[in-house]
């Protein structure tokens, strides 16, 4: 076995909550995260990448209707500046405790042209999994353990900021 790129921690930063609304998908609350292969994202680069991703949200969120299961209109969007380009990982909880996940990719040359990347089975990388695990724990704590009165505000107010 040969490992081409040894593990190095990357900064994972919570970037805020985006309130998204469109006619087809309704209103969503989206927790935004950024990850960079560099020591940190440059603020202008991240702001531009967020705007590119927001333009794709109507199509991405339409995928929430793929299953006849309850969707709560709460999503997590991870924007990851990797070695090869930009990855956008969007997921949301359906039917109480299942995660629907989609990965998109854009090149550095065309950062606004995200293409579906998970259609052949890829899920996420080791850094993105840290966010997903954190979000899992927060979902259990604020939503599933409080099933009679889910604490959506508590869930949205719980976020991850670490170098992992």
Beta strands, then each sheet from edge to edge (+ up, - down):
strand 1: 11-22
strand 2: 26-36
strand 3: 71-81
strand 4: 86-94
strand 5: 98-106
strand 6: 115-116
strand 7: 162-163
sheet 1: 6+ 5- 4+ 3- 2- 1+ 7-
end
